[in-house]
Every structure is written in C-alpha cells, then in structure tokens.
Amino acid sequence: MTRAVRRQPIATKTMVATRRYLRQALTLLAVVTLMALLFVWTRIQVIQLGYEVSRIRKETTDLMRQRDRLEADIAELKSPDRLSRVASERFGMRLPMGDEVVILRRR
C-alpha cells in the first residue's frame, strides 16, 4: 500500500482542486457580471421610458391646447353676429322684407 500512495503525486490532487475552484470562481464571476449587466440594462430602459413618457405627456398637452384654440376659432367663426356681418359685407345679403318671405307647406 505504501507504493500506491507514493505513486500518486500530491501536486495532481492539488491542481485538480485548484482548477475546480478556479472554474467555480470564473462561473460565479460570469454570473455576477451578467446579473450586473442585466441590472444596468433595465435601469437604462426605465430611464429611456421615463423620457418617452415625458415627451408624450408634453405632446399631449400641446395637442390639447391646440384643440382648445381650434374649438375657440370654430365657435368664433360660427357666431351669428359674424355670419350676419360676413353675409351683408361680402355677399350683399340683408334681412328679407315682409313681402319677400314665402312660406312653403308640405303636402
């Protein structure tokens, strides 16, 4: 039995253990690195989405203001006073006299 023990070099056992430890350490390092990269990537995505949300909110606010202005313009353009003024100035229209009114009846 002493001969079998002498034939096995002690350095080989130590090298196998060292390689196993090194492989485990590198695997752990790779996993930690991947997790860190994943964390950083998700944070960047959150920041970019936050910027996009801010941009969309600003655009929505601008569009709502524009809609309000356009609705005010429509109301002004449809006002009876303006229509009456445009009809008389531009087209020479006037209110009809009593004998110019014709009433139509349905059959």
Secondary structure by P-SEA (a helix, b strand, c coil): caaaaaaccaaaaaaaaaaaaaaaaaaaaaaaaaaaaaaaaaaaaaaaaaaaaaaaaaaaaaaaaaaaaaaaaaaaaacaaaaaaaaaacccccccccccbbbbbcc
